[in-house]
Amino acid sequence: MSAKTYLPTDEPSPESQIGATIESLYATIEDRFDADASSYTHRLLTGDLDTCVKKVMEEAGEVALAAKDGECDHLRYEAADVFYHLLVVLARFDIPLDELAAELNVRMRDDELPKGAIRLHDEYVKRGK
């Protein structure tokens, strides 16, 4: 944990902070399919696909610029934006977090994987396009 973060003393901590946060955010994004048009996330999920994917591209560019500037707080902010928009795209295409985790695990050697790590069946492992 960094000096910039803290844990509430009156709540139990999840086993994985990032895992719990991502799962909660993804569930919130999925819930927005049923929201009305006043919801920004709903509009991204149900509107023009180009608008949705352009946001991922835009935010990724902002991550690169923030990194180049060397401003860590700004970089963290922009990284959260790109991650949020990426989760929206995954939800839009009904790709669950378990599949994303399995895809990430494909990129590690067996000795680097966490114990019990989820994996993709061989027929779903793709290398590039």
C-alpha positions as a Python dict, from the first residue, in 0.01 Angstrom:
ca = {
    (1, 'M'): (0, 0, 0),
    (2, 'S'): (133, 344, -86),
    (3, 'A'): (136, 656, 128),
    (4, 'K'): (-144, 790, -93),
    (5, 'T'): (-390, 513, -1),
    (6, 'Y'): (-563, 391, 313),
    (7, 'L'): (-798, 117, 429),
    (8, 'P'): (-1112, 203, 628),
    (9, 'T'): (-1071, 72, 982),
    (10, 'D'): (-1437, -21, 1025),
    (11, 'E'): (-1466, -246, 716),
    (12, 'P'): (-1310, -584, 639),
    (13, 'S'): (-1055, -571, 359),
    (14, 'P'): (-1110, -779, 46),
    (15, 'E'): (-843, -1034, -39),
    (16, 'S'): (-749, -830, -346),
    (17, 'Q'): (-813, -456, -356),
    (18, 'I'): (-779, -427, -733),
    (19, 'G'): (-983, -742, -792),
    (20, 'A'): (-1269, -624, -570),
    (21, 'T'): (-1268, -280, -731),
    (22, 'I'): (-1264, -413, -1087),
    (23, 'E'): (-1541, -663, -1015),
    (24, 'S'): (-1759, -395, -855),
    (25, 'L'): (-1698, -149, -1138),
    (26, 'Y'): (-1772, -414, -1403),
    (27, 'A'): (-2097, -508, -1227),
    (28, 'T'): (-2195, -140, -1216),
    (29, 'I'): (-2118, -105, -1587),
    (30, 'E'): (-2329, -413, -1667),
    (31, 'D'): (-2616, -266, -1462),
    (32, 'R'): (-2604, 45, -1680),
    (33, 'F'): (-2742, -153, -1976),
    (34, 'D'): (-3079, -106, -1802),
    (35, 'A'): (-3030, 263, -1719),
    (36, 'D'): (-3191, 544, -1914),
    (37, 'A'): (-3023, 764, -2172),
    (38, 'S'): (-2913, 1014, -1908),
    (39, 'S'): (-2643, 762, -1807),
    (40, 'Y'): (-2312, 820, -1986),
    (41, 'T'): (-2223, 452, -1946),
    (42, 'H'): (-2560, 343, -2089),
    (43, 'R'): (-2500, 560, -2396),
    (44, 'L'): (-2155, 404, -2444),
    (45, 'L'): (-2295, 52, -2405),
    (46, 'T'): (-2591, 94, -2639),
    (47, 'G'): (-2495, 377, -2873),
    (48, 'D'): (-2268, 398, -3173),
    (49, 'L'): (-1976, 155, -3142),
    (50, 'D'): (-1734, 408, -3289),
    (51, 'T'): (-1804, 650, -3003),
    (52, 'C'): (-1727, 380, -2749),
    (53, 'V'): (-1403, 257, -2904),
    (54, 'K'): (-1283, 611, -2980),
    (55, 'K'): (-1301, 682, -2606),
    (56, 'V'): (-1061, 393, -2540),
    (57, 'M'): (-823, 532, -2801),
    (58, 'E'): (-853, 888, -2666),
    (59, 'E'): (-794, 783, -2308),
    (60, 'A'): (-499, 561, -2403),
    (61, 'G'): (-340, 861, -2574),
    (62, 'E'): (-393, 1066, -2259),
    (63, 'V'): (-220, 792, -2056),
    (64, 'A'): (80, 814, -2289),
    (65, 'L'): (94, 1194, -2260),
    (66, 'A'): (62, 1184, -1881),
    (67, 'A'): (343, 927, -1864),
    (68, 'K'): (560, 1140, -2087),
    (69, 'D'): (498, 1439, -1857),
    (70, 'G'): (605, 1228, -1560),
    (71, 'E'): (311, 1345, -1349),
    (72, 'C'): (216, 1036, -1147),
    (73, 'D'): (-117, 1162, -1010),
    (74, 'H'): (-232, 1260, -1360),
    (75, 'L'): (-108, 928, -1499),
    (76, 'R'): (-308, 736, -1237),
    (77, 'Y'): (-620, 943, -1322),
    (78, 'E'): (-586, 881, -1696),
    (79, 'A'): (-508, 511, -1644),
    (80, 'A'): (-834, 477, -1450),
    (81, 'D'): (-1017, 647, -1741),
    (82, 'V'): (-874, 409, -2001),
    (83, 'F'): (-945, 111, -1777),
    (84, 'Y'): (-1308, 219, -1724),
    (85, 'H'): (-1363, 266, -2097),
    (86, 'L'): (-1199, -69, -2173),
    (87, 'L'): (-1434, -240, -1925),
    (88, 'V'): (-1726, -73, -2104),
    (89, 'V'): (-1610, -222, -2435),
    (90, 'L'): (-1569, -565, -2276),
    (91, 'A'): (-1918, -546, -2123),
    (92, 'R'): (-2062, -429, -2453),
    (93, 'F'): (-1926, -746, -2616),
    (94, 'D'): (-2028, -964, -2320),
    (95, 'I'): (-1671, -1063, -2234),
    (96, 'P'): (-1667, -1155, -1863),
    (97, 'L'): (-1382, -1065, -1631),
    (98, 'D'): (-1292, -1432, -1587),
    (99, 'E'): (-1214, -1454, -1959),
    (100, 'L'): (-1001, -1140, -1938),
    (101, 'A'): (-816, -1287, -1639),
    (102, 'A'): (-760, -1612, -1828),
    (103, 'E'): (-630, -1417, -2127),
    (104, 'L'): (-386, -1230, -1904),
    (105, 'N'): (-276, -1559, -1749),
    (106, 'V'): (-188, -1691, -2097),
    (107, 'R'): (85, -1427, -2101),
    (108, 'M'): (262, -1577, -1800),
    (109, 'R'): (469, -1890, -1760),
    (110, 'D'): (323, -2164, -1542),
    (111, 'D'): (566, -2081, -1261),
    (112, 'E'): (447, -1718, -1263),
    (113, 'L'): (74, -1791, -1238),
    (114, 'P'): (-109, -1751, -910),
    (115, 'K'): (-221, -2080, -755),
    (116, 'G'): (-555, -2189, -898),
    (117, 'A'): (-539, -1929, -1176),
    (118, 'I'): (-814, -1946, -1435),
    (119, 'R'): (-704, -2052, -1782),
    (120, 'L'): (-841, -2050, -2136),
    (121, 'H'): (-906, -2375, -2317),
    (122, 'D'): (-646, -2418, -2592),
    (123, 'E'): (-897, -2361, -2873),
    (124, 'Y'): (-963, -2008, -2740),
    (125, 'V'): (-598, -1902, -2708),
    (126, 'K'): (-524, -1654, -2986),
    (127, 'R'): (-185, -1504, -3065),
    (128, 'G'): (-243, -1173, -3237),
    (129, 'K'): (-495, -1155, -3516),
}
